[in-house]
Amino acid sequence: MRLIFKQDSYRLAVLAFGRFLRSGRLCGIPEFAALVEKLYRNKKYILATLKHGLSTGKLEAMNNIIKSIIRRSFGFRNVDNLIAMIYLRTSANLERLGEFFFHFVG
């Protein structure tokens, strides 16, 4: 799957994705066939990602950082301290995400 996203053009990526789906259906491994079925159901979303090159990877990384802070923050007396710790820990990442992040956060 990673090789599909590393193709030089959208056309080559679509062809590689089609070959991947076809080989997955013919392989005879039930688990792999189930994965290919899920990919086939979400084919239009995967193709849109290939076409536009958008990813939520940075946002997901930010969410994981915030979740880890929340897990470790049982000692905070109020929510303001928790929010301050989140800002302290993620301020460099927030600058990299820019307006995209603040559009969703508020």
Long-range contacts (C-beta under 8 A, 24 or more apart in sequence): 4-50, 5-49, 5-50, 10-50, 10-51, 13-50, 14-47, 14-50, 17-43, 17-46, 17-47, 17-50, 58-93, 58-96, 58-97, 59-97, 59-100, 59-101, 59-104, 61-93, 62-90, 62-93, 62-94, 62-97, 62-101, 65-89, 65-90, 65-93, 66-90
